[in-house]
Amino acid sequence: MKTPRALVILAEGAEEMETTIIVDVLRRAEVEVVLAGLDGPGPVRCSRGVRLVPDADLSAVTGDFDVVVLPGGKGGADRLASSPAVGERLHAQAQAGRVVAAICAAPIALAAHGLFQGRRMACHPSVNDVVSAHGQLLASPVVEDGLLVTSQGPGTAMAFALALVARLRGEEIAAKVRAPMMLTA
């Protein structure tokens, strides 16, 4: 069985908790994760001033990924929404029948790039207007609708990441990853 691959796109202003939790949980599940910098391979200043170092420059990343993940954070989400490279990557992913995932404010990038119109989605309340004009907004921590997985924000990042693990590696692996993290809910 081939190792699942995940591409997480990191833009300046991204929510660092979401980014770190997603990458960490996927790697605990032995998913190959590439953290790609939207603007290059250098350190990225996130929403709370934490600097994260991408594995690669997005423009240099090649190959297919089982999931493309967009972390939230309003500044990062705005950059993802305005990036033609992100739009191209998301359209290719959806056309290939592979999973797209977005958390917090990042579903605005789906609207900006014209993807998943009318689908069920979750997002951070700060972008409810944009997302509800594009899709069916649900007040759930994680919403899965076909090839689309969305979530509300930093507090739901663990559930979001584990939902991605379940998709990529199965429920049994998700349970094995979850147990030693001592989640209480």
Solvent accessible surface area in square Angstrom, and as a share of the most:
residue,aa,sasa,rsa
1,M,203,0.91
2,K,143,0.61
3,T,73,0.43
4,P,9,0.06
5,R,56,0.20
6,A,0,0.00
7,L,0,0.00
8,V,0,0.00
9,I,0,0.00
10,L,0,0.00
11,A,2,0.01
12,E,79,0.35
13,G,13,0.12
14,A,2,0.02
15,E,10,0.05
16,E,14,0.06
17,M,103,0.46
18,E,0,0.00
19,T,1,0.00
20,T,70,0.41
21,I,35,0.18
22,I,0,0.00
23,V,15,0.08
24,D,56,0.29
25,V,1,0.00
26,L,0,0.00
27,R,108,0.39
28,R,131,0.48
29,A,1,0.01
30,E,125,0.56
31,V,5,0.03
32,E,78,0.35
33,V,12,0.07
34,V,23,0.13
35,L,16,0.08
36,A,0,0.00
37,G,0,0.00
38,L,28,0.14
39,D,121,0.63
40,G,9,0.09
41,P,84,0.53
42,G,34,0.33
43,P,87,0.55
44,V,15,0.09
45,R,123,0.45
46,C,5,0.03
47,S,42,0.27
48,R,178,0.65
49,G,26,0.25
50,V,72,0.42
51,R,148,0.54
52,L,34,0.17
53,V,99,0.57
54,P,9,0.06
55,D,83,0.43
56,A,28,0.21
57,D,38,0.19
58,L,5,0.03
59,S,103,0.66
60,A,70,0.55
61,V,16,0.09
62,T,107,0.62
63,G,50,0.48
64,D,94,0.49
65,F,4,0.02
66,D,36,0.19
67,V,0,0.00
68,V,0,0.00
69,V,0,0.00
70,L,0,0.00
71,P,1,0.01
72,G,0,0.00
73,G,6,0.06
74,K,104,0.44
75,G,26,0.25
76,G,1,0.01
77,A,0,0.00
78,D,60,0.31
79,R,92,0.34
80,L,2,0.01
81,A,19,0.15
82,S,88,0.57
83,S,13,0.08
84,P,102,0.64
85,A,55,0.42
86,V,0,0.00
87,G,5,0.05
88,E,124,0.55
89,R,53,0.19
90,L,0,0.00
91,H,65,0.29
92,A,55,0.43
93,Q,7,0.03
94,A,26,0.20
95,Q,152,0.67
96,A,52,0.41
97,G,42,0.40
98,R,63,0.23
99,V,17,0.10
100,V,0,0.00
101,A,0,0.00
102,A,0,0.00
103,I,0,0.00
104,C,9,0.06
105,A,2,0.01
106,A,0,0.00
107,P,0,0.00
108,I,16,0.08
109,A,0,0.00
110,L,0,0.00
111,A,26,0.20
112,A,62,0.48
113,H,30,0.13
114,G,51,0.49
115,L,12,0.06
116,F,25,0.10
117,Q,125,0.55
118,G,44,0.42
119,R,75,0.28
120,R,97,0.35
121,M,1,0.00
122,A,0,0.00
123,C,5,0.03
124,H,64,0.29
125,P,90,0.57
126,S,80,0.52
127,V,5,0.03
128,N,53,0.27
129,D,120,0.62
130,V,72,0.41
131,V,0,0.00
132,S,58,0.37
133,A,86,0.67
134,H,16,0.07
135,G,8,0.08
136,Q,104,0.46
137,L,57,0.28
138,L,63,0.31
139,A,102,0.79
140,S,39,0.25
141,P,74,0.46
142,V,35,0.20
143,V,5,0.03
144,E,72,0.32
145,D,20,0.10
146,G,47,0.45
147,L,62,0.31
148,L,0,0.00
149,V,0,0.00
150,T,0,0.00
151,S,0,0.00
152,Q,50,0.22
153,G,4,0.04
154,P,41,0.26
155,G,79,0.76
156,T,22,0.13
157,A,0,0.00
158,M,52,0.23
159,A,47,0.37
160,F,0,0.00
161,A,0,0.00
162,L,18,0.09
163,A,15,0.12
164,L,1,0.00
165,V,0,0.00
166,A,23,0.18
167,R,84,0.31
168,L,26,0.13
169,R,60,0.22
170,G,28,0.27
171,E,132,0.59
172,E,121,0.54
173,I,43,0.22
174,A,9,0.07
175,A,60,0.47
176,K,122,0.52
177,V,12,0.07
178,R,86,0.31
179,A,67,0.52
180,P,94,0.59
181,M,33,0.15
182,M,152,0.68
183,L,54,0.27
184,T,143,0.83
185,A,116,0.90
